[in-house]
Amino acid sequence: MNVILIAVIVLGAIGLIAALVLFLLSKKFAVKEDPRIGEILEVLPGANCGGCGFPGCGGLASACVQAADQGSIEGLNCPVGGQPVMEKVASILGMQVVASSPKLAVVRCNGTCANRPRVIDYDGYTSCKVANATSMGETLCQYGCLGCGDCVSACQFDAIKMNDETGLPEVDPVKCTACGACAKSCPRNIIEIREVKGNKKMGVVVRCMNKEKGAIAKKACSVACIGCQKCVKVCAFDAVHVENFLAYIDPSKCRNCRKCEQECPQKTIIGLNMPILKPKPIEPKENATKPTVNVSTKKADTAVEQKEEMTKVESGKREEATTSKSEDKTKLTSPNKVISPKSPDESKSESIDNSVPKDEIESSLNNKESVIPKREANSEKKSNETTEETIVKNVEP
């Protein structure tokens, strides 16, 4: 009995002495914590998502206190709480927060099932990291989305889901907090945490990551960027740049004018959370239409003028023929005048001009038949007869 009592007393004494030693050491080596950290922790949402870049909300709270001691908390942000939470943190620290633009997770790939046909059936473990490490994927594009859904499982806010029709992930702008968990889970870095504008989180994005040349990229995907640089020429704010055959839009310089979206021949540039653009109207080419109208009118005028000239020439020839005939009749009928006999050459020419019609001459030329010698013989006979008659008339009293 005495042994048990002695053991209990000894153990109690040892415990009391150890407790006193620990108490004294804790007081001496105690780490003083800033009470503001606790206040900030109460304000933060407590999601512990790591989107701020620190290990949980406690890490962000201590980082805010340390930055406040240095004079500025610029660059620190809680993606889940947003601007209202950071304003509360700034009021606790006695500082002001500069208004920051909202951010959104953007999937920079538009390789849907229709735009990017499948050529291989992947039958392995359904993980983007495994598929990227073991194969190129089910398509010819080695830069596009693999479609296994690692980003969906990484999101804690149910803000991203896979679309069964397109085979691509879709981000809900209302639920997305831009924590960056989905971007970290993507092995091909297709998801980008991007600055957007307004409460609707609008922006203009190049939805392609293919860095191959235009012909190769178009074989893999029908809406791939070909690096034509038309978007660069249209942009008036120097927000679009092309590097390695791939265009990129700087969100800090972009004004959401959407001119690059209209100019893109591949429809790779898309406006986020914006209304669908109407197709660009085709303007008529004035310079091309005017000359054709003038040429046609000129041709019509010249044709009319040529017809008028032809009619005038024909009418003149007819008048000359009638006048010559009338003169010949008057010469023959007048008894006082002596008609001199004509030479055979002149009679031939007159007989050819008057007796042979134009249609027969043209047909003879086309058929290569000589009609003129026959007419000459007849004309010689007529000329001889006329000369004899004139001589008889002159001889008679």
Order of alpha helices (4+ residues) and beta strands (2+ residues): alpha-alpha-alpha-alpha-beta-alpha-alpha-beta-beta-alpha-beta-beta-alpha-alpha-beta-beta-alpha-beta-alpha-alpha-alpha-alpha
